[in-house]
Amino acid sequence: ENYFAENRPFFAEGSQYFRLANQGEEMYEPANSLFYSRRIGNPTFAAKLTGKTGGWAFGVLGALNDDPGADSLFSVVRVQKDILRNSQVGFYYSGLEREGDYSRNLAVDYSFNFRDIYFVRGVSALSFNHGSSGKGRGMHQLQFTSEPDAGLQLTADFQRVEPGVDVRTGYVSQTDVQSFGGLVGYAWRLDKGFLRRFSMDIDARLHQDAAGDRTGTDATWMFFLRCLSQFDVH
């Protein structure tokens, strides 16, 4: 399905409090998420509370959506705690309740920052739906990144979305998939003229289904050249 950016002020403001550790601020190719606010297409009532105090960040949202046949009640609870130095761990719940039906999702996530160079981020989530049972309802992601301003750049990540995942409150582009990815690159800090930084990366990924069988091509190789120019305006 298509993804559309959220432009309604009520949902757009404070949206950072409802992001998982694997989500950036991308608008057009988002990571898998437990809450996609545009699922609430015709709200008759909505309330939201967000904030941060004492190292705790929280977001609570409830909305009643006018659906054909029966209204749907959306609820989201997000709690995140700062730990160590610029690192976080968190808990996430999103749910949809409708007469005789429900979709409930739980997740824990974490983001560790070491010396502003090494990063470890991860999410593990489970989805529960009315009438579903058995295994295969997990969604997991783990990423390690070494990204100094200059020098060797490394990234390794693993993603898995099992076939029973059905997150009706969020956005999941594909199920029954898993992938292993890696990036190796090098960055040079030049600071000469307009050219400040130059880097070159090689990115590869292996795609499989959740059973471990290869799907499509075994790997994708991509080459990137990036230049960053800086202009001083007086």
C-alpha positions as CSV (number, residue, x, y, z in Angstrom):
1,E,0.0,0.0,0.0
2,N,1.0,3.6,-0.4
3,Y,2.4,5.7,2.5
4,F,1.3,9.3,2.9
5,A,2.9,11.8,5.2
6,E,0.9,13.1,8.1
7,N,0.1,16.8,7.7
8,R,-2.8,17.2,10.1
9,P,-1.5,19.4,12.9
10,F,-3.0,17.4,15.7
11,F,-1.2,14.2,14.7
12,A,2.0,15.9,13.3
13,E,2.8,17.9,16.4
14,G,4.7,15.9,18.9
15,S,5.0,12.9,16.6
16,Q,8.5,12.3,17.7
17,Y,7.2,10.9,21.0
18,F,5.5,8.1,19.1
19,R,8.5,6.8,17.1
20,L,10.3,3.6,17.7
21,A,14.1,3.4,17.8
22,N,14.2,2.1,14.2
23,Q,12.3,5.1,12.9
24,G,13.8,8.4,11.7
25,E,12.0,11.3,10.3
26,E,11.6,9.9,6.8
27,M,8.4,10.9,5.1
28,Y,8.2,8.7,2.0
29,E,9.9,5.4,2.9
30,P,9.2,4.8,6.6
31,A,10.5,2.0,8.7
32,N,7.9,-0.6,10.0
33,S,5.9,1.1,12.7
34,L,3.2,0.2,15.3
35,F,1.3,3.4,14.8
36,Y,0.4,5.1,11.5
37,S,-1.8,8.1,12.3
38,R,-3.5,8.1,8.9
39,R,-5.3,4.9,9.8
40,I,-7.5,7.3,11.8
41,G,-9.1,8.8,8.7
42,N,-12.3,10.1,10.2
43,P,-11.9,10.9,13.9
44,T,-15.0,12.0,15.8
45,F,-12.9,12.4,19.0
46,A,-9.2,12.5,19.8
47,A,-7.0,13.4,22.7
48,K,-3.2,13.4,23.1
49,L,-0.7,14.0,25.9
50,T,3.1,14.2,25.3
51,G,6.0,15.4,27.3
52,K,9.3,14.8,28.9
53,T,10.4,15.1,32.6
54,G,13.2,13.7,34.7
55,G,14.6,11.6,31.9
56,W,11.3,10.1,31.0
57,A,9.5,10.8,27.7
58,F,5.9,9.7,27.2
59,G,3.2,9.9,24.6
60,V,-0.5,8.8,25.1
61,L,-3.1,9.1,22.4
62,G,-6.7,8.0,22.1
63,A,-9.0,8.4,19.2
64,L,-12.5,7.3,18.1
65,N,-12.7,6.8,14.4
66,D,-16.0,6.7,12.5
67,D,-15.9,3.5,10.5
68,P,-18.7,1.9,8.5
69,G,-20.6,-0.6,10.6
70,A,-18.9,0.2,14.0
71,D,-16.6,2.8,15.4
72,S,-13.0,1.9,16.1
73,L,-11.1,3.0,19.2
74,F,-7.4,3.6,18.7
75,S,-5.0,3.8,21.7
76,V,-1.3,4.4,21.8
77,V,1.0,4.4,24.9
78,R,4.7,5.2,24.5
79,V,7.2,5.4,27.4
80,Q,10.9,6.0,27.0
81,K,13.7,6.4,29.6
82,D,17.1,8.1,29.1
83,I,20.0,6.0,30.4
84,L,23.7,6.2,30.3
85,R,24.9,9.0,28.0
86,N,22.4,9.9,25.3
87,S,20.9,6.4,25.2
88,Q,17.3,5.3,25.6
89,V,15.2,2.2,26.3
90,G,11.4,2.1,25.8
91,F,8.0,0.4,25.8
92,Y,5.3,0.7,23.2
93,Y,1.7,-0.3,22.9
94,S,-0.8,0.3,20.1
95,G,-4.3,-1.1,19.9
96,L,-7.5,-1.0,17.9
97,E,-10.7,-2.1,19.5
98,R,-13.9,-2.7,17.5
99,E,-17.1,-4.6,18.4
100,G,-16.2,-8.2,18.2
101,D,-12.6,-7.5,16.9
102,Y,-9.3,-6.2,18.1
103,S,-5.7,-5.6,17.1
104,R,-3.1,-5.2,19.9
105,N,0.7,-4.7,19.5
106,L,3.5,-4.6,22.1
107,A,7.2,-3.7,21.6
108,V,10.4,-2.9,23.5
109,D,13.1,-0.9,21.8
110,Y,16.5,0.6,22.7
111,S,19.1,2.9,21.3
112,F,22.6,3.0,22.7
113,N,25.1,5.7,21.9
114,F,28.8,5.1,22.6
115,R,31.1,8.2,22.2
116,D,28.8,9.5,19.5
117,I,30.5,7.1,17.1
118,Y,29.1,3.7,17.8
119,F,25.4,3.1,17.8
120,V,23.3,0.0,18.6
121,R,19.5,0.2,17.9
122,G,16.9,-2.5,18.1
123,V,13.1,-3.3,18.3
124,S,11.2,-6.4,19.1
125,A,7.5,-6.4,18.7
126,L,4.5,-8.8,18.8
127,S,1.1,-8.4,17.2
128,F,-2.1,-10.0,18.5
129,N,-5.4,-10.1,16.6
130,H,-8.8,-11.5,17.2
131,G,-9.1,-15.0,15.9
132,S,-5.3,-15.4,15.3
133,S,-3.2,-17.9,17.2
134,G,0.1,-19.7,17.1
135,K,3.6,-18.5,16.3
136,G,4.9,-16.2,13.7
137,R,3.7,-12.9,15.1
138,G,7.1,-11.2,15.8
139,M,8.8,-8.3,14.2
140,H,12.4,-7.7,15.0
141,Q,15.2,-5.3,13.9
142,L,18.8,-4.9,15.2
143,Q,21.4,-2.5,13.8
144,F,25.0,-1.7,14.7
145,T,26.7,1.4,13.2
146,S,30.2,2.7,13.5
147,E,30.2,6.2,12.0
148,P,33.1,8.5,12.9
149,D,33.3,11.8,11.2
150,A,36.3,10.6,9.3
151,G,37.7,7.1,8.8
152,L,36.2,3.6,8.5
153,Q,32.4,3.5,8.3
154,L,30.6,0.2,9.2
155,T,27.0,-0.9,9.5
156,A,25.4,-4.3,10.1
157,D,21.7,-4.9,10.5
158,F,19.2,-7.7,10.7
159,Q,15.4,-7.4,10.0
160,R,12.7,-10.0,10.3
161,V,8.9,-9.8,9.9
162,E,7.1,-13.1,10.5
163,P,4.2,-14.2,8.4
164,G,1.5,-13.8,11.1
165,V,2.3,-10.1,11.7
166,D,-0.8,-8.0,11.2
167,V,-0.4,-4.5,12.7
168,R,-3.7,-2.8,11.8
169,T,-2.7,0.3,13.8
170,G,0.6,0.8,12.0
171,Y,2.5,0.5,8.8
172,V,4.3,-2.7,7.7
173,S,5.2,-2.8,4.1
174,Q,5.7,-6.6,3.8
175,T,5.5,-9.7,6.0
176,D,7.2,-13.2,5.8
177,V,10.6,-11.6,5.1
178,Q,14.0,-11.3,6.7
179,S,17.2,-9.7,5.6
180,F,20.8,-9.3,6.5
181,G,22.6,-6.1,5.5
182,G,26.0,-4.6,5.7
183,L,27.8,-1.4,4.7
184,V,31.5,-0.7,4.5
185,G,32.8,2.7,3.6
186,Y,35.4,5.3,4.3
187,A,35.1,9.1,4.9
188,W,37.7,11.8,4.4
189,R,37.5,15.2,6.2
190,L,39.0,17.7,3.8
191,D,38.0,21.2,4.9
192,K,39.5,22.7,1.8
193,G,37.5,25.3,-0.2
194,F,33.9,24.3,-0.6
195,L,34.5,20.6,-0.2
196,R,34.3,19.6,3.5
197,R,33.8,15.9,3.6
198,F,33.9,13.1,1.1
199,S,32.8,9.4,1.6
200,M,32.4,6.2,-0.4
201,D,30.3,3.3,0.7
202,I,29.5,-0.2,-0.5
203,D,26.2,-1.6,0.7
204,A,25.0,-5.3,0.3
205,R,21.9,-7.1,1.5
206,L,20.6,-10.6,1.4
207,H,16.8,-11.1,1.2
208,Q,15.0,-14.2,2.5
209,D,11.6,-15.3,3.6
210,A,11.0,-16.0,7.3
211,A,11.9,-19.6,6.8
212,G,15.4,-18.7,5.6
213,D,14.9,-19.4,1.9
214,R,16.4,-16.9,-0.5
215,T,13.9,-14.7,-2.4
216,G,14.7,-13.0,-5.7
217,T,18.3,-12.0,-6.1
218,D,20.7,-13.1,-3.3
219,A,22.2,-9.7,-2.7
220,T,22.1,-6.1,-3.9
221,W,25.3,-4.1,-4.2
222,M,25.1,-0.3,-4.2
223,F,27.9,2.2,-4.5
224,F,27.6,5.7,-3.2
225,L,29.6,8.9,-3.6
226,R,28.7,11.7,-1.2
227,C,30.0,15.2,-1.1
228,L,29.0,17.8,1.5
229,S,29.5,21.4,0.7
230,Q,29.3,24.2,3.2
231,F,28.7,27.8,2.4
232,D,29.1,30.7,4.8
233,V,26.6,33.5,4.4
234,H,27.5,36.9,5.9
